[in-house]
Amino acid sequence: MPVVAEPLSGVPMWRPVRGGNAFEITVARLAQAIRLGLVPVGERLPPERELAERLQVSRVTLREAIAALREAGFLESRRGRSGGTFVVRSAGDATPSHDRDAAELAREMGDALHDALDFRRVLEPGAAALAATRALSAADRAHLVACLAAARTRDPLTRRVNDSRLHLAIASASGSTSVAASIADVQLRLDRLLAAIPVLRRNLDHSDAQHERVVEAILAGDPAVARAEMEEHCDATAALLRGLLG
């Protein structure tokens, strides 16, 4: 039978995933359980079917989340009668340099991290919705499409910069210099932290899809969809950061 750690001080072992992007929230739930020691290093996660039921997500979503954390070095899958998915490194383990830097940055930011994520959650969906109400020029539309294409790069040296440029292009398309300046500020506050966290390939896939839906809604002139898609994107990023860093 797999080892299942007991909850700590009333902390629920596996809270159901509610709302938002199920993949990112599932990654966050797993990372939180690992970071809090609910499943210590060397121990095994509950069976896939049981864990999917507890989290109330599909087994496909759960497999994607486990694969993402496996790629990041937190989990390891083993075959055989004693096989399963094992925790091999804590989400709070500062061994790799990027994890140490991310943890240090998060500690330095303290409550400012949560403030920045909340501010971004309010601001960026509004900017996307506002952009969708604007009569964008052909040049503006082409710029958004070009930034979207550039943001799909998987080159770690340019991915973060291109991601920020896309968000700033959306802010600029809102037509409000005050909104664009505020988004540039919050992007700057979060940029080093986002660049320092482990790269999860499946998270990048989801992020790319979210970016595409936001830009498509803006170009289609649909502010409600643009806002909703950007809200989902901001929530997914916040869930990932809070899950990995606390």
C-alpha positions, 0 to 999 in steps of 0.5 A: 500500500502507498504511504500517505502522510497525515495532514498537518494541523488541520491542513487538508491533504488534498483539496479539490481543484476549484475554478481556474485552470485545472492543470496549474492548480493541480501542479500547485496542489501537488507542489504545496503538499510536497513543500509542506512535507505532507508527502516527504522525500522518498515517499509515494503519492497516492495511486493515480485514481485515488488522487484524481478523485481527491483533487476532483480532476481528470486523470489526464490533467493529473498525469500532466501535472505529475509529468511537469513536476517530474520534469522539474525534478520533484517527482520520479516514476518507478515501475514494478510491484513497488513502483509508483510516483515518488517525491525525490526532492522537496519543492522547498529544497534549494539545491539547484541555483534557480530554485535557491534564487527563486526562494530567496527572491520570494522571501525578500518580497514577502507580502509584496509578492502577494500584493503584486499578484493581486494587483496584476489580477485586477489590472491585466484582465481590465487592460485586455478587455479595454484593448478589445474595445479599441479600433486597433490599427493594422500596425497594432494588430500586426504587433500583437500577432508578432509578440504572440509568436515571439512569446512561444519560444522555448529558449530560456534566454529569451522566453521571459523577455518575450512573455513580458513584451506580449503583456506590455503589447496588450497593455499598450493596445488598451490605449491607456498610458496609465494602465500600460505604465502600471502593468510595466511596473508589476511586470518588473516586480515579478519578472526576476521571480518568474525567470527564476522558477523551474521551467515546466514544459507543460505549463509553457504549453498552457501559457501559450494557449492562454496567450493565444486566446487572449490575443484572439479575443482582443483582435475579435473585439470581444472584451468579455472573453479577453478579460476572462482569458486573462484572468485565467492566465493571471490566476494560473501564474499566481497558483504556480508561484504560490504552489512552488514558493509558498 
